[in-house]
Structures are given as C-alpha cells and as structure tokens.
Amino acid sequence: MIDNFIIFLILSLILFLLSSLIGVYYINKKIYSNDIKILKNFLLKNNLKIDDSNEFKLVFINYESPDFKRMDDFLSSTEVKLHVFLNAPTWLYKTKIEKWKNHNLNQTKEFLFEHKYELVIFDPINNSLSKHSNLLNTFECMEALDVNNKNWKGKKAWV
C-alpha cells in the first residue's frame, strides 16, 4: 500500500515538473515573438526598412551612461555598420552625426526593452533576436572570436 503511494507521489512530481517545463517553454516562446513584434514596430516607427538579407545591429545609447565616452570612442573607430539611437540633447546629437558617420544615427527619447539592452541584433532571415546589455563587452567578445576563427582557419583542431 505504501509502495503504491510512493510511486504515485513520484509520478505526480514528474508530471508536475514536466508540465512546468513545457509551460516555461511556451511562455518564453511567447515573450520572444512579442519582442520581435516590438522591434519591428519600433523600426517602422523610426522609418527603418527591414532588409531581409542582412542582420540589423541596433545600438541604444544614453548620453548620461557612465560608459558613454568609451562607446563614443568605439563608435568613432569601428567599421561595423550600426543603427545608433542616441538619447541626448540636440547639440550633442549634431556633433555625433559627423563623428559617427559610418553609422545610421537617430536621435530618440524612446528605448526598446526598458533600457535593459545597449545592443539588439535582429536577423530577419532566421527571424532571430539577440539582446545584449553591454555593447562594448559584446563587441570585444565578437572581435576575439573573429580573431580566434581566423587563427584556426585551415588548421586541424584535433591532431
């Protein structure tokens, strides 16, 4: 009798855990698709056409950020084309137009995803979205991976 009860409890616990995991999966999937809708609406609102052949790299910068100087230096020197949304006074925005001429610069007061992310990368081909809270750290990692990939090109990983 007790053995049957223990088996019942274990099966109930497994069923509960499995249904919880499925529920979390569907909630995350819904949040992800909602984030893509928010991003597409933001792009349309800011008159940015979604090019279905390339990924969009969107950068959100607040001039009051403690990392603003480092971001400024990075954006002045990087060759990577970015769509930059700058929350700053008009005079500062105008000075950055020439300095960040490699990028598509927009002045905005609106930020996506509640100021949590400085970099949002959207790939319309795969309908994928990645959000990064720190622009500089993310690009440092991307550059390190790129250098590592170039170093390994043509070499066998396992001997």
Protein Blocks (a to p, Z undefined) as FASTA:
>chain_A
ZZmmmmmmmmmmmmmmmmmmmmmmmmmmmmmmmmmmmmmmmmmmnopacdfkbccddddd
dfkbmklmmmmmmmmmpmbdcdddddddfklmmmmmmmmmmbccdddfbdghhhlafbdc
ddfklopacddfblklmmmmmmmmmmmmmmmgopafbZZ
